Amino acid sequence: MIAGNCWYLAKALVRQDKTAEALPHARRAVEIFTHLGSPDLAKAQTILAECEG
């Protein structure tokens, strides 16, 4: 749930053009989803790329 919440928060912040604020949440989501081997990793990586891009 933490990873999902981080992803949702990052996504919402990116949609508000607050990528600097979204970045730590996106990174955390990727970190957790990677550790879990979750199929949701791809969507977290997409948001992370938007934050970093």
Contacts in CASP RR format, 6 or more apart in sequence:
PFRMAT RR
TARGET T0000
AUTHOR 0000-0000-0000
METHOD contacts of the structure
MODEL  1
MIAGNCWYLAKALVRQDKTAEALPHARRAVEIFTHLGSPDLAKAQTILAE
CEG
2 28 0 8 1.000
2 32 0 8 1.000
3 28 0 8 1.000
3 29 0 8 1.000
3 32 0 8 1.000
3 33 0 8 1.000
3 36 0 8 1.000
3 38 0 8 1.000
3 40 0 8 1.000
3 44 0 8 1.000
4 29 0 8 1.000
4 40 0 8 1.000
6 25 0 8 1.000
6 26 0 8 1.000
6 28 0 8 1.000
6 29 0 8 1.000
6 32 0 8 1.000
6 44 0 8 1.000
7 25 0 8 1.000
7 26 0 8 1.000
7 29 0 8 1.000
7 33 0 8 1.000
7 40 0 8 1.000
7 43 0 8 1.000
7 44 0 8 1.000
7 47 0 8 1.000
9 22 0 8 1.000
9 25 0 8 1.000
10 22 0 8 1.000
10 23 0 8 1.000
10 25 0 8 1.000
10 26 0 8 1.000
10 29 0 8 1.000
10 44 0 8 1.000
10 47 0 8 1.000
10 48 0 8 1.000
10 51 0 8 1.000
11 22 0 8 1.000
11 47 0 8 1.000
12 22 0 8 1.000
13 19 0 8 1.000
13 21 0 8 1.000
13 22 0 8 1.000
13 25 0 8 1.000
14 22 0 8 1.000
14 26 0 8 1.000
14 47 0 8 1.000
14 50 0 8 1.000
14 51 0 8 1.000
19 50 0 8 1.000
19 51 0 8 1.000
19 53 0 8 1.000
20 51 0 8 1.000
22 47 0 8 1.000
22 51 0 8 1.000
23 48 0 8 1.000
23 51 0 8 1.000
23 52 0 8 1.000
26 44 0 8 1.000
26 47 0 8 1.000
26 48 0 8 1.000
26 50 0 8 1.000
26 51 0 8 1.000
27 48 0 8 1.000
29 44 0 8 1.000
29 47 0 8 1.000
29 48 0 8 1.000
30 41 0 8 1.000
30 44 0 8 1.000
30 45 0 8 1.000
30 48 0 8 1.000
32 38 0 8 1.000
33 40 0 8 1.000
33 41 0 8 1.000
33 44 0 8 1.000
34 41 0 8 1.000
END
